[in-house]
Amino acid sequence: MTVKLDFEDCLKDSPRFRAAIETVETEVSVLETQLEKLLKLCTTMLESGRQYCAHSKTFVSGVQELSHHSLDDPLMSECLQKFSESLTQMIDRHEELLDVTQQSLKNQLHSLVKEDMKHFKEARKEFERGSETLASALHHNAEVPRRRHHEAEEAMAALKNARSAFCARALDYILLPVFQINVIQSKKKSEILKFMLTLMEGQSSYLEQGFLVAKQLEQYRKDLAVQLHQLVLEAAREKRDMEQRHTEIKQKDLLQDDFGPEVRTEPGGAVMEGYLYKRASNAFKTWSRRWFSIQSNQLVYQKKAKDVVTVVVEDLRLCTVKPCPDHERRFCFEVVSPLKSCLLQADSERHQQAWVCAVQNSIASAYSEDRLEFSGQPLERTASLSAAKLQSPSGRKLRGSVDKHVLDQVQRLEGNAQCCDCREPAPEWASINLGITLCIECSGIHRSLGVHFSKVRSLTLDSWEPELVKLMCELGNRVINQIYEARVDEMNVKRPQPGCSRAEKEAWIQAKYVEKKFITKFPKAGLRPSRSGDIRSPEKPPKPFLKPKPPSQTRRTVGNAPSRLSPSPGPREATAPVSPPTAEELQNLHPGALLYRAAGAPPSLPTMADALAHGADVNWVNAAQESRTPLLQAVAANSLLACEFLLQNGASVNQPDSRGRGPLHHATILGFTGLACLFLKRGANMSAVDADGKDPLSIAIDSANADIVTLLRLAKMREAELALGQSGDETYLDIFHDFSLMASNDPEKLTRRSYDLKLTTL
């Protein structure tokens, strides 16, 4: 408020003036107390803010150190660097806000409290002195007795002088505090409002600059969120793999299992590692446990990972290895070189045998070129094929890696862009034996049904073999739903939607695939198989598998394409496949017979899926045609997809016909390299012999099929290594992967051009 006083009251020093002065002084005192409190609070806020900024800078420094430590991870390094820079800019803006607030506090509130209030107090003291002087003169004049004329005259003269001086200086002494009071009241408004306005402008600028810094990272944060989603998927895959490994390990008898040396593949060649006891060459003959490894034809060891490697044997090719059964310690063997010998001890007999075999293999690897020449051209061709694969500049994905195009390729098929069961868009899971795509929730329900109903695999996390991708593209949601949902509209059943509960989806999937409530009823009338399984028609006698003629009497074939050199029939035509059955014939067949006929040339995967849905036995035997199975029919048709479909649905890869020939025998006889590779990968028995006493390798050598001879030899070598407890050479898997790629994508490259090759038996 503004102080207004009458000048006469000021000169008279009236009670009204004194009361007004006291009221204003009280308000100024309260204002001073409030302003001092606000100054302390603001000072505390500034100190806390500066401490926060200091701690924030320390935190950012820690983030930057972590970024420098993560230079080998570009994603994390870039993220930490960008975020630390943005946080630094925000902290700088915060410090600018604190500086503005402190400057405004000093210019406005601090000057108001420390200077203007000080002037007000000094003016008040002057006013009080003037009042006290006037009051003293009046009091002295009043005390002089009447009889003392001389003193009375002096007191009157002093009073007159004091009154004149008071009248002359009254306005200055009185008006000065009034003026100071009015100044303080005016500054109280302007200075406080100005301080608050400056503070709010600083806050607004700070928040606006922080928003701009965050806005600059908006696109990067979105991209990082996508990458984070991929990391979550990868983490889920790793977690699932770890759980599977954990389950497998728990199923083993850990108390009886001894963990032996490890064989793995590195750029320098096969490496074997493990702990061994080594006897020292000193007089005490002490034994020490060391980590030994075989790499680059050298035997080396070290105590700790950071220790310098000690070379025991420079070149294992110049050494021999032998067990030491007569030594007092068990499981000992000796590596003898021209210069010295080294006595070693394993933890068990199996470990001892593994190390002896590893050293022997390392010695034999020096003569690998001689062995390749002795074994013939197939291994040379295999080696060159594998080398070409490893050095291919095309950047094709390595074996076992995830093909990023599988998801797009499978989802592009009609109906596959939605979940087969609940129509959820963009499904990322699949059932490989049914050939359908699934959302993550439906895939979990399928997995709970068991692998005999549905084999679930991720389109983004798992690796996909080329034949499986083609199988998925051959079937698809539309085809399978035509089978398993054929009577849904007729039965007026409501399909589940993406928003349905898990219980509803589970009930639907159970009814659809397990109970098969919605498939068409299989016709009861018509042609039925006899007790022997005869599905022949009188006009179509059985056509047996025929062995191809010698090279001189047959044409050469390239993949599935006919040869341009000669029109004479080749081994593929020698099978004389049964002509495709008509739709009426298929409708009158037993489910097993339908599966058998549909697997023949040309195979029909939708019909095969229909037969399995109606309860066909995937290993159904046609006793009237040499006990052939649907898988043997698919072999005769040289259909990689039909064979893969049957195997995924539980077909036996080793079930023979009446002549003792399984699928691998027939693929070898007919020269179908891609099928032979598929059966070997699925665990076909290479040692099984037919009625003539021949195994697949003997048949391949007789027919001079270089590719199949190569595959069988490699498979036998790998089988022998696994029998010794070794993990096997990864090159074998790479070669099989190459043959699978050619069989699926470039079957014309699998040529039988080596009829004139002279092969030696193993």
Secondary structure by P-SEA (a helix, b strand, c coil): cbbbbbaaaaaaccaaaaaaaaaaaaaaaaaaaaaaaaaaaaaaaaaaaaaaaaaaaaaaaaaaaaaaaacccaaaaaaaaaaaaaaaaaaaaaaaaaaaaaaaaaacaaaaaccaaaaaaaaaaaaaaaaaaaaaaaaaaaaccccaaaaaaaaaaaaaaaaaaaaacccccaaaaaaaaaaaaaaaaaaaaaaaaaaaaaaaaaaaaaaaaaaaaaaaaaaaaaaaaaaaaaaaaaaaaaaaaaaaaaacccccccccbbbbbccccbbbbbbbbbbbccccbbbbbbbccccccbbbbbccccccccccccccccbbbbbcccccccbbbbbbcccbbbbbbcccaaaaaaaaaaaaaaaaccaaaaaaaaacaaaaaaaaaaaaaaacccccccccccccaaaaaaaacccccccccccccccccccccccccccaaaaaaaaaaccccbbbbbcccccccaaaaaaaaaccaaaaaaaccccccccbbbbbcccccaaaaaaaaaaccccccccccccccccccccccccccccccccccccccccccbbbbcccccccccccccccccccccccccaaaaaaccaaaaaaaaacccccaaaaaaaaaacccccccccccccccaaaaaaaaccaaaaaaaaaacccccccccccccaaaaaaaacaaaaaaaaaaacccccccccccccaaaaaaaaccaaaaaaaaaaaaaaaaaaacccccaaaaaaaaaaaaaaccccccccccccccccccc
